[in-house]
């Protein structure tokens, strides 16, 4: 029985437990949105910590933000927004059976993800060299505010967790790009492209909030 | 190729059998430019950059601009505007519980005596 089903699944993207492609697509999107909710709540914990600490120590956050170069942050925001646009384009071109354009768009998305990480690397290296590190790793001597290490605890937790998501997102986009090159997607079946795209857009949204809160406050 | 695209877009607006709404590229381009313009705006009204100062509202303004940008990404790029309303409901459920978490944490912290002077 199971071998028969496995045989069917290899030849059709429709899994046997779904009525039709539309139901399968809706179920997948429902699933990914529930997953995105868990992501919102995970980052939400850090945002709640940020809001409370910022309310208690506004001067400390202003001092911390001075160590974050807004030019690099703005550059990274632009990079991620453009990458989100290309991911949306990748889904659009897959939906309209323009496979080559879809593959090009998704490769551009991955490359922009790389650019984001390179800029992030330079920002982090600068802070590592100065000793602007989380909690008791902090060893910069010229801090004015006694609680400045707390800013960098939040900074590294938030940008670090976000950075992990960028890396995971790039791997997922690479996976759907390879499947797209193999010709597995078309206007009738592109669920993986759509759901990976949703994940990438959420990573973009989180950065849209992180950028002003970390770089522009004070 | 172009015919394909037109046909697909017509199909999208007609709410076809699978319910797939295909957003035209021109809409994505408009959203892209709106997002870039809002990024420029949020930089322009930031005190460390331009010296613009709205006092205690600085963070609120930055947050509101970010919320508008996030709505654009959610509505158009992620398609919540065109999706089944169930996905929108799930998203707002997540946001609701985030607000519950925030509210109770704020109540806890700010009802403690001398919270400003410790630590």
Contacts between the chains, C-beta under 8 A, distances in Angstrom:
chain1	res1	chain2	res2	distance
A	21	B	18	6.0
A	22	B	17	6.7
A	22	B	18	4.2
A	22	B	19	6.0
A	25	B	18	6.4
A	25	B	20	7.5
A	26	B	19	7.4
A	26	B	84	6.6
A	29	B	83	7.1
A	29	B	84	7.9
A	29	B	87	6.2
A	30	B	86	6.6
A	30	B	87	6.8
A	30	B	90	7.3
A	33	B	87	4.7
A	33	B	90	4.6
A	33	B	91	6.3
A	34	B	90	6.0
A	36	B	91	7.3
A	36	B	94	7.4
A	37	B	90	5.9
A	37	B	91	6.8
A	37	B	93	6.6
A	37	B	94	3.4
A	38	B	94	7.8
A	40	B	91	7.9
A	40	B	94	4.5
A	40	B	95	6.8
A	40	B	98	6.2
A	41	B	94	6.1
A	41	B	97	6.4
A	41	B	98	6.0
A	41	B	101	7.6
A	44	B	98	4.0
A	44	B	101	6.3
A	44	B	102	7.7
A	45	B	101	7.1
A	47	B	98	7.7
A	47	B	102	7.9
A	48	B	98	7.7
A	48	B	101	5.7
A	48	B	102	4.9
A	48	B	105	5.3
A	51	B	102	6.6
A	51	B	106	7.7
A	52	B	105	6.0
A	52	B	106	6.7
A	52	B	109	5.4
A	54	B	59	6.9
A	55	B	110	7.9
A	56	B	109	7.5
A	56	B	115	7.0
A	56	B	116	6.7
A	56	B	119	8.0
A	62	B	48	8.0
A	65	B	48	6.2
A	66	B	48	6.7
A	70	B	43	6.5
A	70	B	46	6.8
A	70	B	48	6.3
A	70	B	49	5.6
A	74	B	39	6.5
A	74	B	43	5.3
A	77	B	39	5.2
A	78	B	36	6.5
A	78	B	39	6.3
A	81	B	32	6.9
A	81	B	35	4.7
A	81	B	36	6.3
A	81	B	39	6.7
A	82	B	32	7.0
A	84	B	35	8.0
A	84	B	73	6.4
A	84	B	77	5.7
A	85	B	28	6.0
A	85	B	29	7.7
A	85	B	31	7.5
A	85	B	32	4.3
A	85	B	35	8.0
A	85	B	77	7.5
A	87	B	77	7.6
A	88	B	23	7.6
A	88	B	28	5.0
A	88	B	76	7.7
A	88	B	77	4.6
A	89	B	25	6.6
A	89	B	28	6.3
A	92	B	22	6.6
A	92	B	23	6.5
A	92	B	24	8.0
A	92	B	25	5.9
A	92	B	28	6.8
A	95	B	8	6.3
A	95	B	12	7.9
A	95	B	20	6.6
A	95	B	22	4.9
A	96	B	4	5.8
A	96	B	5	4.9
A	96	B	8	4.3
A	96	B	9	7.8
A	96	B	22	6.6
A	97	B	4	5.6
A	97	B	8	7.5
A	98	B	1	6.3
A	98	B	4	7.2
A	98	B	5	7.2
A	147	B	119	7.1
A	187	B	8	6.3
A	187	B	20	8.0
A	188	B	18	7.6
A	197	B	77	7.9
A	197	B	78	7.9
A	198	B	78	5.5
A	201	B	73	5.4
A	201	B	74	7.7
A	201	B	77	4.9
A	201	B	78	4.8
A	202	B	78	7.7
A	204	B	73	6.0
A	204	B	77	7.9
A	205	B	69	7.9
A	205	B	70	4.7
A	205	B	73	5.3
A	205	B	74	7.0
A	208	B	66	5.2
A	208	B	69	4.8
A	208	B	70	5.6
A	208	B	73	7.2
A	209	B	63	7.6
A	209	B	66	4.9
A	209	B	70	7.0
A	211	B	39	7.9
A	211	B	42	7.7
A	211	B	66	7.8
A	212	B	42	5.3
A	212	B	46	7.1
A	212	B	62	3.7
A	212	B	63	7.2
A	212	B	65	7.0
A	212	B	66	5.6
A	213	B	59	7.6
A	213	B	62	6.9
A	213	B	63	7.5
A	213	B	66	7.8
A	215	B	46	7.9
A	215	B	48	7.9
A	216	B	42	6.7
A	216	B	43	7.0
A	216	B	46	3.7
A	216	B	47	7.8
A	216	B	48	6.4
A	216	B	49	7.0
A	216	B	62	5.7
A	217	B	58	6.9
A	217	B	59	5.8
A	217	B	62	7.0
A	218	B	47	6.3
A	218	B	48	5.7
A	218	B	58	7.8
